Amino acid sequence: MAVRVAYTLAEAQKMLGLVKEAHMELITGQAKSYKIGTREYTALDLDDLMKQIEFFSNVVESLSGSVRTKRVARIVPRDL
């Protein structure tokens, strides 16, 4: 799946690592939500994180060249 984005391979790999780390923290219960004074933080839900993981995985695959594009060959049959 080809993805067009303005990321370098290193940036996409770093973002994928960060999103996976946030996913693990959310699953293990380390990061949900908290409030300090008037400020409040709420973590992303699992669906949003899974979409981001899929997106950045596709970006990394596309930029690393591991995705093969479809090749079309035109053939004209001839009767000899």
mmCIF file of the N, C-alpha and C atoms, coordinates in Angstrom:
data_MODEL
# 
_entry.id   MODEL 
# 
loop_
_atom_site.group_PDB 
_atom_site.id 
_atom_site.type_symbol 
_atom_site.label_atom_id 
_atom_site.label_alt_id 
_atom_site.label_comp_id 
_atom_site.label_asym_id 
_atom_site.label_entity_id 
_atom_site.label_seq_id 
_atom_site.pdbx_PDB_ins_code 
_atom_site.Cartn_x 
_atom_site.Cartn_y 
_atom_site.Cartn_z 
_atom_site.occupancy 
_atom_site.B_iso_or_equiv 
_atom_site.pdbx_formal_charge 
_atom_site.auth_seq_id 
_atom_site.auth_comp_id 
_atom_site.auth_asym_id 
_atom_site.auth_atom_id 
_atom_site.pdbx_PDB_model_num 
ATOM 1   N N  . MET A 1 1  ? 0.848  -1.168  0.000   1.00 0.00 ? 1  MET A N  1 
ATOM 2   C CA . MET A 1 1  ? 0.000  0.000   0.000   1.00 0.00 ? 1  MET A CA 1 
ATOM 3   C C  . MET A 1 1  ? 0.890  1.227   0.000   1.00 0.00 ? 1  MET A C  1 
ATOM 4   N N  . ALA A 1 2  ? 0.845  2.004   -1.048  1.00 0.00 ? 2  ALA A N  1 
ATOM 5   C CA . ALA A 1 2  ? 1.679  3.194   -1.159  1.00 0.00 ? 2  ALA A CA 1 
ATOM 6   C C  . ALA A 1 2  ? 1.039  4.356   -0.410  1.00 0.00 ? 2  ALA A C  1 
ATOM 7   N N  . VAL A 1 3  ? 1.857  5.039   0.358   1.00 0.00 ? 3  VAL A N  1 
ATOM 8   C CA . VAL A 1 3  ? 1.388  6.169   1.151   1.00 0.00 ? 3  VAL A CA 1 
ATOM 9   C C  . VAL A 1 3  ? 2.252  7.367   0.808   1.00 0.00 ? 3  VAL A C  1 
ATOM 10  N N  . ARG A 1 4  ? 1.623  8.500   0.521   1.00 0.00 ? 4  ARG A N  1 
ATOM 11  C CA . ARG A 1 4  ? 2.375  9.718   0.233   1.00 0.00 ? 4  ARG A CA 1 
ATOM 12  C C  . ARG A 1 4  ? 2.298  10.635  1.438   1.00 0.00 ? 4  ARG A C  1 
ATOM 13  N N  . VAL A 1 5  ? 3.428  10.863  2.056   1.00 0.00 ? 5  VAL A N  1 
ATOM 14  C CA . VAL A 1 5  ? 3.491  11.738  3.222   1.00 0.00 ? 5  VAL A CA 1 
ATOM 15  C C  . VAL A 1 5  ? 4.804  12.498  3.211   1.00 0.00 ? 5  VAL A C  1 
ATOM 16  N N  . ALA A 1 6  ? 4.881  13.494  4.065   1.00 0.00 ? 6  ALA A N  1 
ATOM 17  C CA . ALA A 1 6  ? 6.092  14.310  4.157   1.00 0.00 ? 6  ALA A CA 1 
ATOM 18  C C  . ALA A 1 6  ? 6.943  13.860  5.337   1.00 0.00 ? 6  ALA A C  1 
ATOM 19  N N  . TYR A 1 7  ? 7.186  12.571  5.459   1.00 0.00 ? 7  TYR A N  1 
ATOM 20  C CA . TYR A 1 7  ? 8.027  12.016  6.514   1.00 0.00 ? 7  TYR A CA 1 
ATOM 21  C C  . TYR A 1 7  ? 9.248  11.381  5.878   1.00 0.00 ? 7  TYR A C  1 
ATOM 22  N N  . THR A 1 8  ? 10.363 11.465  6.575   1.00 0.00 ? 8  THR A N  1 
ATOM 23  C CA . THR A 1 8  ? 11.510 10.666  6.171   1.00 0.00 ? 8  THR A CA 1 
ATOM 24  C C  . THR A 1 8  ? 11.350 9.297   6.820   1.00 0.00 ? 8  THR A C  1 
ATOM 25  N N  . LEU A 1 9  ? 12.158 8.351   6.396   1.00 0.00 ? 9  LEU A N  1 
ATOM 26  C CA . LEU A 1 9  ? 12.066 7.004   6.966   1.00 0.00 ? 9  LEU A CA 1 
ATOM 27  C C  . LEU A 1 9  ? 12.387 7.033   8.456   1.00 0.00 ? 9  LEU A C  1 
ATOM 28  N N  . ALA A 1 10 ? 13.404 7.796   8.840   1.00 0.00 ? 10 ALA A N  1 
ATOM 29  C CA . ALA A 1 10 ? 13.779 7.873   10.259  1.00 0.00 ? 10 ALA A CA 1 
ATOM 30  C C  . ALA A 1 10 ? 12.663 8.502   11.090  1.00 0.00 ? 10 ALA A C  1 
ATOM 31  N N  . GLU A 1 11 ? 12.033 9.553   10.569  1.00 0.00 ? 11 GLU A N  1 
ATOM 32  C CA . GLU A 1 11 ? 10.935 10.196  11.294  1.00 0.00 ? 11 GLU A CA 1 
ATOM 33  C C  . GLU A 1 11 ? 9.747  9.253   11.443  1.00 0.00 ? 11 GLU A C  1 
ATOM 34  N N  . ALA A 1 12 ? 9.422  8.546   10.370  1.00 0.00 ? 12 ALA A N  1 
ATOM 35  C CA . ALA A 1 12 ? 8.290  7.621   10.413  1.00 0.00 ? 12 ALA A CA 1 
ATOM 36  C C  . ALA A 1 12 ? 8.552  6.481   11.390  1.00 0.00 ? 12 ALA A C  1 
ATOM 37  N N  . GLN A 1 13 ? 9.779  5.967   11.415  1.00 0.00 ? 13 GLN A N  1 
ATOM 38  C CA . GLN A 1 13 ? 10.115 4.898   12.354  1.00 0.00 ? 13 GLN A CA 1 
ATOM 39  C C  . GLN A 1 13 ? 10.045 5.398   13.791  1.00 0.00 ? 13 GLN A C  1 
ATOM 40  N N  . LYS A 1 14 ? 10.503 6.628   14.026  1.00 0.00 ? 14 LYS A N  1 
ATOM 41  C CA . LYS A 1 14 ? 10.441 7.201   15.370  1.00 0.00 ? 14 LYS A CA 1 
ATOM 42  C C  . LYS A 1 14 ? 8.994  7.389   15.807  1.00 0.00 ? 14 LYS A C  1 
ATOM 43  N N  . MET A 1 15 ? 8.141  7.914   14.909  1.00 0.00 ? 15 MET A N  1 
ATOM 44  C CA . MET A 1 15 ? 6.731  8.112   15.234  1.00 0.00 ? 15 MET A CA 1 
ATOM 45  C C  . MET A 1 15 ? 6.044  6.776   15.504  1.00 0.00 ? 15 MET A C  1 
ATOM 46  N N  . LEU A 1 16 ? 6.361  5.764   14.706  1.00 0.00 ? 16 LEU A N  1 
ATOM 47  C CA . LEU A 1 16 ? 5.784  4.436   14.920  1.00 0.00 ? 16 LEU A CA 1 
ATOM 48  C C  . LEU A 1 16 ? 6.182  3.904   16.290  1.00 0.00 ? 16 LEU A C  1 
ATOM 49  N N  . GLY A 1 17 ? 7.433  4.092   16.673  1.00 0.00 ? 17 GLY A N  1 
ATOM 50  C CA . GLY A 1 17 ? 7.886  3.657   17.991  1.00 0.00 ? 17 GLY A CA 1 
ATOM 51  C C  . GLY A 1 17 ? 7.164  4.382   19.116  1.00 0.00 ? 17 GLY A C  1 
ATOM 52  N N  . LEU A 1 18 ? 6.972  5.695   18.956  1.00 0.00 ? 18 LEU A N  1 
ATOM 53  C CA . LEU A 1 18 ? 6.277  6.476   19.979  1.00 0.00 ? 18 LEU A CA 1 
ATOM 54  C C  . LEU A 1 18 ? 4.816  6.062   20.110  1.00 0.00 ? 18 LEU A C  1 
ATOM 55  N N  . VAL A 1 19 ? 4.165  5.821   18.985  1.00 0.00 ? 19 VAL A N  1 
ATOM 56  C CA . VAL A 1 19 ? 2.756  5.420   19.024  1.00 0.00 ? 19 VAL A CA 1 
ATOM 57  C C  . VAL A 1 19 ? 2.622  4.033   19.647  1.00 0.00 ? 19 VAL A C  1 
ATOM 58  N N  . LYS A 1 20 ? 3.536  3.128   19.323  1.00 0.00 ? 20 LYS A N  1 
ATOM 59  C CA . LYS A 1 20 ? 3.497  1.796   19.931  1.00 0.00 ? 20 LYS A CA 1 
ATOM 60  C C  . LYS A 1 20 ? 3.754  1.869   21.436  1.00 0.00 ? 20 LYS A C  1 
ATOM 61  N N  . GLU A 1 21 ? 4.657  2.758   21.838  1.00 0.00 ? 21 GLU A N  1 
ATOM 62  C CA . GLU A 1 21 ? 4.940  2.938   23.262  1.00 0.00 ? 21 GLU A CA 1 
ATOM 63  C C  . GLU A 1 21 ? 3.709  3.476   23.990  1.00 0.00 ? 21 GLU A C  1 
ATOM 64  N N  . ALA A 1 22 ? 3.019  4.445   23.385  1.00 0.00 ? 22 ALA A N  1 
ATOM 65  C CA . ALA A 1 22 ? 1.792  4.982   23.982  1.00 0.00 ? 22 ALA A CA 1 
ATOM 66  C C  . ALA A 1 22 ? 0.724  3.896   24.073  1.00 0.00 ? 22 ALA A C  1 
ATOM 67  N N  . HIS A 1 23 ? 0.660  3.036   23.068  1.00 0.00 ? 23 HIS A N  1 
ATOM 68  C CA . HIS A 1 23 ? -0.296 1.927   23.060  1.00 0.00 ? 23 HIS A CA 1 
ATOM 69  C C  . HIS A 1 23 ? -0.020 0.978   24.219  1.00 0.00 ? 23 HIS A C  1 
ATOM 70  N N  . MET A 1 24 ? 1.258  0.639   24.428  1.00 0.00 ? 24 MET A N  1 
ATOM 71  C CA . MET A 1 24 ? 1.616  -0.256  25.532  1.00 0.00 ? 24 MET A CA 1 
ATOM 72  C C  . MET A 1 24 ? 1.297  0.375   26.886  1.00 0.00 ? 24 MET A C  1 
ATOM 73  N N  . GLU A 1 25 ? 1.559  1.668   27.029  1.00 0.00 ? 25 GLU A N  1 
ATOM 74  C CA . GLU A 1 25 ? 1.263  2.338   28.294  1.00 0.00 ? 25 GLU A CA 1 
ATOM 75  C C  . GLU A 1 25 ? -0.238 2.375   28.561  1.00 0.00 ? 25 GLU A C  1 
ATOM 76  N N  . LEU A 1 26 ? -1.023 2.571   27.517  1.00 0.00 ? 26 LEU A N  1 
ATOM 77  C CA . LEU A 1 26 ? -2.473 2.592   27.685  1.00 0.00 ? 26 LEU A CA 1 
ATOM 78  C C  . LEU A 1 26 ? -2.997 1.212   28.058  1.00 0.00 ? 26 LEU A C  1 
ATOM 79  N N  . ILE A 1 27 ? -2.447 0.174   27.440  1.00 0.00 ? 27 ILE A N  1 
ATOM 80  C CA . ILE A 1 27 ? -2.892 -1.196  27.730  1.00 0.00 ? 27 ILE A CA 1 
ATOM 81  C C  . ILE A 1 27 ? -2.519 -1.611  29.152  1.00 0.00 ? 27 ILE A C  1 
ATOM 82  N N  . THR A 1 28 ? -1.317 -1.251  29.590  1.00 0.00 ? 28 THR A N  1 
ATOM 83  C CA . THR A 1 28 ? -0.870 -1.661  30.919  1.00 0.00 ? 28 THR A CA 1 
ATOM 84  C C  . THR A 1 28 ? -1.426 -0.780  32.028  1.00 0.00 ? 28 THR A C  1 
ATOM 85  N N  . GLY A 1 29 ? -2.167 0.250   31.660  1.00 0.00 ? 29 GLY A N  1 
ATOM 86  C CA . GLY A 1 29 ? -2.799 1.099   32.660  1.00 0.00 ? 29 GLY A CA 1 
ATOM 87  C C  . GLY A 1 29 ? -1.911 2.195   33.202  1.00 0.00 ? 29 GLY A C  1 
ATOM 88  N N  . GLN A 1 30 ? -0.773 2.420   32.589  1.00 0.00 ? 30 GLN A N  1 
ATOM 89  C CA . GLN A 1 30 ? 0.129  3.455   33.063  1.00 0.00 ? 30 GLN A CA 1 
ATOM 90  C C  . GLN A 1 30 ? -0.351 4.851   32.669  1.00 0.00 ? 30 GLN A C  1 
ATOM 91  N N  . ALA A 1 31 ? -1.073 4.963   31.583  1.00 0.00 ? 31 ALA A N  1 
ATOM 92  C CA . ALA A 1 31 ? -1.512 6.286   31.120  1.00 0.00 ? 31 ALA A CA 1 
ATOM 93  C C  . ALA A 1 31 ? -2.980 6.222   30.722  1.00 0.00 ? 31 ALA A C  1 
ATOM 94  N N  . LYS A 1 32 ? -3.817 6.874   31.475  1.00 0.00 ? 32 LYS A N  1 
ATOM 95  C CA . LYS A 1 32 ? -5.238 6.974   31.123  1.00 0.00 ? 32 LYS A CA 1 
ATOM 96  C C  . LYS A 1 32 ? -5.620 8.441   31.117  1.00 0.00 ? 32 LYS A C  1 
ATOM 97  N N  . SER A 1 33 ? -5.823 9.003   32.283  1.00 0.00 ? 33 SER A N  1 
ATOM 98  C CA . SER A 1 33 ? -6.095 10.435  32.378  1.00 0.00 ? 33 SER A CA 1 
ATOM 99  C C  . SER A 1 33 ? -5.792 10.908  33.794  1.00 0.00 ? 33 SER A C  1 
ATOM 100 N N  . TYR A 1 34 ? -5.463 12.171  33.887  1.00 0.00 ? 34 TYR A N  1 
ATOM 101 C CA . TYR A 1 34 ? -5.229 12.750  35.202  1.00 0.00 ? 34 TYR A CA 1 
ATOM 102 C C  . TYR A 1 34 ? -5.483 14.244  35.143  1.00 0.00 ? 34 TYR A C  1 
ATOM 103 N N  . LYS A 1 35 ? -5.587 14.862  36.304  1.00 0.00 ? 35 LYS A N  1 
ATOM 104 C CA . LYS A 1 35 ? -5.876 16.285  36.390  1.00 0.00 ? 35 LYS A CA 1 
ATOM 105 C C  . LYS A 1 35 ? -4.932 16.925  37.394  1.00 0.00 ? 35 LYS A C  1 
ATOM 106 N N  . ILE A 1 36 ? -4.303 18.021  36.975  1.00 0.00 ? 36 ILE A N  1 
ATOM 107 C CA . ILE A 1 36 ? -3.432 18.788  37.859  1.00 0.00 ? 36 ILE A CA 1 
ATOM 108 C C  . ILE A 1 36 ? -3.952 20.219  37.856  1.00 0.00 ? 36 ILE A C  1 
ATOM 109 N N  . GLY A 1 37 ? -4.537 20.625  38.955  1.00 0.00 ? 37 GLY A N  1 
ATOM 110 C CA . GLY A 1 37 ? -5.119 21.968  39.017  1.00 0.00 ? 37 GLY A CA 1 
ATOM 111 C C  . GLY A 1 37 ? -6.253 22.101  38.019  1.00 0.00 ? 37 GLY A C  1 
ATOM 112 N N  . THR A 1 38 ? -6.116 23.031  37.101  1.00 0.00 ? 38 THR A N  1 
ATOM 113 C CA . THR A 1 38 ? -7.145 23.221  36.075  1.00 0.00 ? 38 THR A CA 1 
ATOM 114 C C  . THR A 1 38 ? -6.811 22.478  34.795  1.00 0.00 ? 38 THR A C  1 
ATOM 115 N N  . ARG A 1 39 ? -5.638 21.894  34.726  1.00 0.00 ? 39 ARG A N  1 
ATOM 116 C CA . ARG A 1 39 ? -5.228 21.168  33.519  1.00 0.00 ? 39 ARG A CA 1 
ATOM 117 C C  . ARG A 1 39 ? -5.659 19.711  33.613  1.00 0.00 ? 39 ARG A C  1 
ATOM 118 N N  . GLU A 1 40 ? -6.113 19.193  32.481  1.00 0.00 ? 40 GLU A N  1 
ATOM 119 C CA . GLU A 1 40 ? -6.551 17.801  32.451  1.00 0.00 ? 40 GLU A CA 1 
ATOM 120 C C  . GLU A 1 40 ? -5.956 17.121  31.230  1.00 0.00 ? 40 GLU A C  1 
ATOM 121 N N  . TYR A 1 41 ? -5.513 15.892  31.404  1.00 0.00 ? 41 TYR A N  1 
ATOM 122 C CA . TYR A 1 41 ? -4.941 15.097  30.326  1.00 0.00 ? 41 TYR A CA 1 
ATOM 123 C C  . TYR A 1 41 ? -5.748 13.821  30.181  1.00 0.00 ? 41 TYR A C  1 
ATOM 124 N N  . THR A 1 42 ? -6.150 13.518  28.964  1.00 0.00 ? 42 THR A N  1 
ATOM 125 C CA . THR A 1 42 ? -6.847 12.270  28.677  1.00 0.00 ? 42 THR A CA 1 
ATOM 126 C C  . THR A 1 42 ? -6.117 11.571  27.536  1.00 0.00 ? 42 THR A C  1 
ATOM 127 N N  . ALA A 1 43 ? -5.778 10.314  27.741  1.00 0.00 ? 43 ALA A N  1 
ATOM 128 C CA . ALA A 1 43 ? -5.052 9.549   26.730  1.00 0.00 ? 43 ALA A CA 1 
ATOM 129 C C  . ALA A 1 43 ? -5.970 9.197   25.569  1.00 0.00 ? 43 ALA A C  1 
ATOM 130 N N  . LEU A 1 44 ? -5.364 8.901   24.446  1.00 0.00 ? 44 LEU A N  1 
ATOM 131 C CA . LEU A 1 44 ? -6.122 8.458   23.283  1.00 0.00 ? 44 LEU A CA 1 
ATOM 132 C C  . LEU A 1 44 ? -6.746 7.098   23.560  1.00 0.00 ? 44 LEU A C  1 
ATOM 133 N N  . ASP A 1 45 ? -7.830 6.813   22.881  1.00 0.00 ? 45 ASP A N  1 
ATOM 134 C CA . ASP A 1 45 ? -8.410 5.489   23.051  1.00 0.00 ? 45 ASP A CA 1 
ATOM 135 C C  . ASP A 1 45 ? -7.710 4.495   22.122  1.00 0.00 ? 45 ASP A C  1 
ATOM 136 N N  . LEU A 1 46 ? -7.971 3.234   22.330  1.00 0.00 ? 46 LEU A N  1 
ATOM 137 C CA . LEU A 1 46 ? -7.279 2.182   21.584  1.00 0.00 ? 46 LEU A CA 1 
ATOM 138 C C  . LEU A 1 46 ? -7.539 2.247   20.089  1.00 0.00 ? 46 LEU A C  1 
ATOM 139 N N  . ASP A 1 47 ? -8.758 2.604   19.683  1.00 0.00 ? 47 ASP A N  1 
ATOM 140 C CA . ASP A 1 47 ? -9.059 2.675   18.253  1.00 0.00 ? 47 ASP A CA 1 
ATOM 141 C C  . ASP A 1 47 ? -8.197 3.721   17.552  1.00 0.00 ? 47 ASP A C  1 
ATOM 142 N N  . ASP A 1 48 ? -8.052 4.898   18.170  1.00 0.00 ? 48 ASP A N  1 
ATOM 143 C CA . ASP A 1 48 ? -7.216 5.941   17.576  1.00 0.00 ? 48 ASP A CA 1 
ATOM 144 C C  . ASP A 1 48 ? -5.761 5.500   17.494  1.00 0.00 ? 48 ASP A C  1 
ATOM 145 N N  . LEU A 1 49 ? -5.277 4.872   18.538  1.00 0.00 ? 49 LEU A N  1 
ATOM 146 C CA . LEU A 1 49 ? -3.891 4.411   18.528  1.00 0.00 ? 49 LEU A CA 1 
ATOM 147 C C  . LEU A 1 49 ? -3.671 3.321   17.485  1.00 0.00 ? 49 LEU A C  1 
ATOM 148 N N  . MET A 1 50 ? -4.616 2.419   17.336  1.00 0.00 ? 50 MET A N  1 
ATOM 149 C CA . MET A 1 50 ? -4.476 1.360   16.337  1.00 0.00 ? 50 MET A CA 1 
ATOM 150 C C  . MET A 1 50 ? -4.465 1.940   14.925  1.00 0.00 ? 50 MET A C  1 
ATOM 151 N N  . LYS A 1 51 ? -5.280 2.965   14.677  1.00 0.00 ? 51 LYS A N  1 
ATOM 152 C CA . LYS A 1 51 ? -5.278 3.626   13.366  1.00 0.00 ? 51 LYS A CA 1 
ATOM 153 C C  . LYS A 1 51 ? -3.938 4.296   13.102  1.00 0.00 ? 51 LYS A C  1 
ATOM 154 N N  . GLN A 1 52 ? -3.371 4.931   14.124  1.00 0.00 ? 52 GLN A N  1 
ATOM 155 C CA . GLN A 1 52 ? -2.076 5.583   13.960  1.00 0.00 ? 52 GLN A CA 1 
ATOM 156 C C  . GLN A 1 52 ? -0.962 4.560   13.758  1.00 0.00 ? 52 GLN A C  1 
ATOM 157 N N  . ILE A 1 53 ? -1.033 3.442   14.460  1.00 0.00 ? 53 ILE A N  1 
ATOM 158 C CA . ILE A 1 53 ? -0.037 2.386   14.275  1.00 0.00 ? 53 ILE A CA 1 
ATOM 159 C C  . ILE A 1 53 ? -0.108 1.850   12.853  1.00 0.00 ? 53 ILE A C  1 
ATOM 160 N N  . GLU A 1 54 ? -1.312 1.610   12.358  1.00 0.00 ? 54 GLU A N  1 
ATOM 161 C CA . GLU A 1 54 ? -1.474 1.122   10.986  1.00 0.00 ? 54 GLU A CA 1 
ATOM 162 C C  . GLU A 1 54 ? -0.947 2.145   9.982   1.00 0.00 ? 54 GLU A C  1 
ATOM 163 N N  . PHE A 1 55 ? -1.259 3.429   10.201  1.00 0.00 ? 55 PHE A N  1 
ATOM 164 C CA . PHE A 1 55 ? -0.815 4.481   9.291   1.00 0.00 ? 55 PHE A CA 1 
ATOM 165 C C  . PHE A 1 55 ? 0.707  4.550   9.235   1.00 0.00 ? 55 PHE A C  1 
ATOM 166 N N  . PHE A 1 56 ? 1.350  4.624   10.404  1.00 0.00 ? 56 PHE A N  1 
ATOM 167 C CA . PHE A 1 56 ? 2.804  4.752   10.410  1.00 0.00 ? 56 PHE A CA 1 
ATOM 168 C C  . PHE A 1 56 ? 3.492  3.465   9.960   1.00 0.00 ? 56 PHE A C  1 
ATOM 169 N N  . SER A 1 57 ? 2.875  2.317   10.170  1.00 0.00 ? 57 SER A N  1 
ATOM 170 C CA . SER A 1 57 ? 3.431  1.069   9.636   1.00 0.00 ? 57 SER A CA 1 
ATOM 171 C C  . SER A 1 57 ? 3.430  1.107   8.114   1.00 0.00 ? 57 SER A C  1 
ATOM 172 N N  . ASN A 1 58 ? 2.342  1.600   7.538   1.00 0.00 ? 58 ASN A N  1 
ATOM 173 C CA . ASN A 1 58 ? 2.267  1.726   6.084   1.00 0.00 ? 58 ASN A CA 1 
ATOM 174 C C  . ASN A 1 58 ? 3.282  2.730   5.557   1.00 0.00 ? 58 ASN A C  1 
ATOM 175 N N  . VAL A 1 59 ? 3.482  3.827   6.284   1.00 0.00 ? 59 VAL A N  1 
ATOM 176 C CA . VAL A 1 59 ? 4.464  4.832   5.871   1.00 0.00 ? 59 VAL A CA 1 
ATOM 177 C C  . VAL A 1 59 ? 5.865  4.234   5.884   1.00 0.00 ? 59 VAL A C  1 
ATOM 178 N N  . VAL A 1 60 ? 6.199  3.502   6.953   1.00 0.00 ? 60 VAL A N  1 
ATOM 179 C CA . VAL A 1 60 ? 7.526  2.887   7.055   1.00 0.00 ? 60 VAL A CA 1 
ATOM 180 C C  . VAL A 1 60 ? 7.720  1.864   5.943   1.00 0.00 ? 60 VAL A C  1 
ATOM 181 N N  . GLU A 1 61 ? 6.721  1.041   5.678   1.00 0.00 ? 61 GLU A N  1 
ATOM 182 C CA . GLU A 1 61 ? 6.822  0.057   4.596   1.00 0.00 ? 61 GLU A CA 1 
ATOM 183 C C  . GLU A 1 61 ? 7.033  0.739   3.259   1.00 0.00 ? 61 GLU A C  1 
ATOM 184 N N  . SER A 1 62 ? 6.287  1.805   3.021   1.00 0.00 ? 62 SER A N  1 
ATOM 185 C CA . SER A 1 62 ? 6.382  2.517   1.757   1.00 0.00 ? 62 SER A CA 1 
ATOM 186 C C  . SER A 1 62 ? 7.755  3.156   1.576   1.00 0.00 ? 62 SER A C  1 
ATOM 187 N N  . LEU A 1 63 ? 8.267  3.794   2.622   1.00 0.00 ? 63 LEU A N  1 
ATOM 188 C CA . LEU A 1 63 ? 9.548  4.488   2.518   1.00 0.00 ? 63 LEU A CA 1 
ATOM 189 C C  . LEU A 1 63 ? 10.739 3.546   2.514   1.00 0.00 ? 63 LEU A C  1 
ATOM 190 N N  . SER A 1 64 ? 10.592 2.370   3.117   1.00 0.00 ? 64 SER A N  1 
ATOM 191 C CA . SER A 1 64 ? 11.713 1.434   3.169   1.00 0.00 ? 64 SER A CA 1 
ATOM 192 C C  . SER A 1 64 ? 11.830 0.608   1.893   1.00 0.00 ? 64 SER A C  1 
ATOM 193 N N  . GLY A 1 65 ? 10.847 0.696   1.029   1.00 0.00 ? 65 GLY A N  1 
ATOM 194 C CA . GLY A 1 65 ? 10.912 -0.028  -0.232  1.00 0.00 ? 65 GLY A CA 1 
ATOM 195 C C  . GLY A 1 65 ? 10.497 -1.474  -0.122  1.00 0.00 ? 65 GLY A C  1 
ATOM 196 N N  . SER A 1 66 ? 9.904  -1.870  0.988   1.00 0.00 ? 66 SER A N  1 
ATOM 197 C CA . SER A 1 66 ? 9.495  -3.263  1.148   1.00 0.00 ? 66 SER A CA 1 
ATOM 198 C C  . SER A 1 66 ? 8.154  -3.550  0.484   1.00 0.00 ? 66 SER A C  1 
ATOM 199 N N  . VAL A 1 67 ? 7.495  -2.511  0.005   1.00 0.00 ? 67 VAL A N  1 
ATOM 200 C CA . VAL A 1 67 ? 6.212  -2.688  -0.666  1.00 0.00 ? 67 VAL A CA 1 
ATOM 201 C C  . VAL A 1 67 ? 6.458  -2.711  -2.167  1.00 0.00 ? 67 VAL A C  1 
ATOM 202 N N  . ARG A 1 68 ? 6.004  -3.740  -2.814  1.00 0.00 ? 68 ARG A N  1 
ATOM 203 C CA . ARG A 1 68 ? 6.162  -3.834  -4.262  1.00 0.00 ? 68 ARG A CA 1 
ATOM 204 C C  . ARG A 1 68 ? 4.959  -3.213  -4.935  1.00 0.00 ? 68 ARG A C  1 
ATOM 205 N N  . THR A 1 69 ? 5.221  -2.413  -5.918  1.00 0.00 ? 69 THR A N  1 
ATOM 206 C CA . THR A 1 69 ? 4.128  -1.807  -6.669  1.00 0.00 ? 69 THR A CA 1 
ATOM 207 C C  . THR A 1 69 ? 3.682  -2.766  -7.759  1.00 0.00 ? 69 THR A C  1 
ATOM 208 N N  . LYS A 1 70 ? 2.475  -2.585  -8.197  1.00 0.00 ? 70 LYS A N  1 
ATOM 209 C CA . LYS A 1 70 ? 1.953  -3.426  -9.268  1.00 0.00 ? 70 LYS A CA 1 
ATOM 210 C C  . LYS A 1 70 ? 2.570  -2.987  -10.587 1.00 0.00 ? 70 LYS A C  1 
ATOM 211 N N  . ARG A 1 71 ? 2.968  -3.942  -11.363 1.00 0.00 ? 71 ARG A N  1 
ATOM 212 C CA . ARG A 1 71 ? 3.542  -3.644  -12.669 1.00 0.00 ? 71 ARG A CA 1 
ATOM 213 C C  . ARG A 1 71 ? 2.591  -4.156  -13.735 1.00 0.00 ? 71 ARG A C  1 
ATOM 214 N N  . VAL A 1 72 ? 2.403  -3.331  -14.718 1.00 0.00 ? 72 VAL A N  1 
ATOM 215 C CA . VAL A 1 72 ? 1.500  -3.684  -15.806 1.00 0.00 ? 72 VAL A CA 1 
ATOM 216 C C  . VAL A 1 72 ? 2.318  -3.857  -17.068 1.00 0.00 ? 72 VAL A C  1 
ATOM 217 N N  . ALA A 1 73 ? 2.092  -4.938  -17.763 1.00 0.00 ? 73 ALA A N  1 
ATOM 218 C CA . ALA A 1 73 ? 2.761  -5.178  -19.036 1.00 0.00 ? 73 ALA A CA 1 
ATOM 219 C C  . ALA A 1 73 ? 1.699  -5.280  -20.118 1.00 0.00 ? 73 ALA A C  1 
ATOM 220 N N  . ARG A 1 74 ? 1.922  -4.549  -21.162 1.00 0.00 ? 74 ARG A N  1 
ATOM 221 C CA . ARG A 1 74 ? 0.972  -4.611  -22.280 1.00 0.00 ? 74 ARG A CA 1 
ATOM 222 C C  . ARG A 1 74 ? 1.524  -5.571  -23.321 1.00 0.00 ? 74 ARG A C  1 
ATOM 223 N N  . ILE A 1 75 ? 0.704  -6.492  -23.707 1.00 0.00 ? 75 ILE A N  1 
ATOM 224 C CA . ILE A 1 75 ? 1.112  -7.505  -24.672 1.00 0.00 ? 75 ILE A CA 1 
ATOM 225 C C  . ILE A 1 75 ? 0.163  -7.443  -25.854 1.00 0.00 ? 75 ILE A C  1 
ATOM 226 N N  . VAL A 1 76 ? 0.754  -7.397  -27.025 1.00 0.00 ? 76 VAL A N  1 
ATOM 227 C CA . VAL A 1 76 ? -0.051 -7.401  -28.243 1.00 0.00 ? 76 VAL A CA 1 
ATOM 228 C C  . VAL A 1 76 ? 0.126  -8.770  -28.892 1.00 0.00 ? 76 VAL A C  1 
ATOM 229 N N  . PRO A 1 77 ? -0.927 -9.570  -28.903 1.00 0.00 ? 77 PRO A N  1 
ATOM 230 C CA . PRO A 1 77 ? -0.809 -10.892 -29.520 1.00 0.00 ? 77 PRO A CA 1 
ATOM 231 C C  . PRO A 1 77 ? -0.680 -10.768 -31.045 1.00 0.00 ? 77 PRO A C  1 
ATOM 232 N N  . ARG A 1 78 ? 0.223  -11.539 -31.594 1.00 0.00 ? 78 ARG A N  1 
ATOM 233 C CA . ARG A 1 78 ? 0.410  -11.534 -33.046 1.00 0.00 ? 78 ARG A CA 1 
ATOM 234 C C  . ARG A 1 78 ? 0.269  -12.952 -33.561 1.00 0.00 ? 78 ARG A C  1 
ATOM 235 N N  . ASP A 1 79 ? -0.305 -13.042 -34.689 1.00 0.00 ? 79 ASP A N  1 
ATOM 236 C CA . ASP A 1 79 ? -0.466 -14.342 -35.326 1.00 0.00 ? 79 ASP A CA 1 
ATOM 237 C C  . ASP A 1 79 ? 0.610  -14.466 -36.393 1.00 0.00 ? 79 ASP A C  1 
ATOM 238 N N  . LEU A 1 80 ? 1.562  -15.336 -36.178 1.00 0.00 ? 80 LEU A N  1 
ATOM 239 C CA . LEU A 1 80 ? 2.661  -15.482 -37.131 1.00 0.00 ? 80 LEU A CA 1 
ATOM 240 C C  . LEU A 1 80 ? 2.357  -16.515 -38.126 1.00 0.00 ? 80 LEU A C  1 
# 
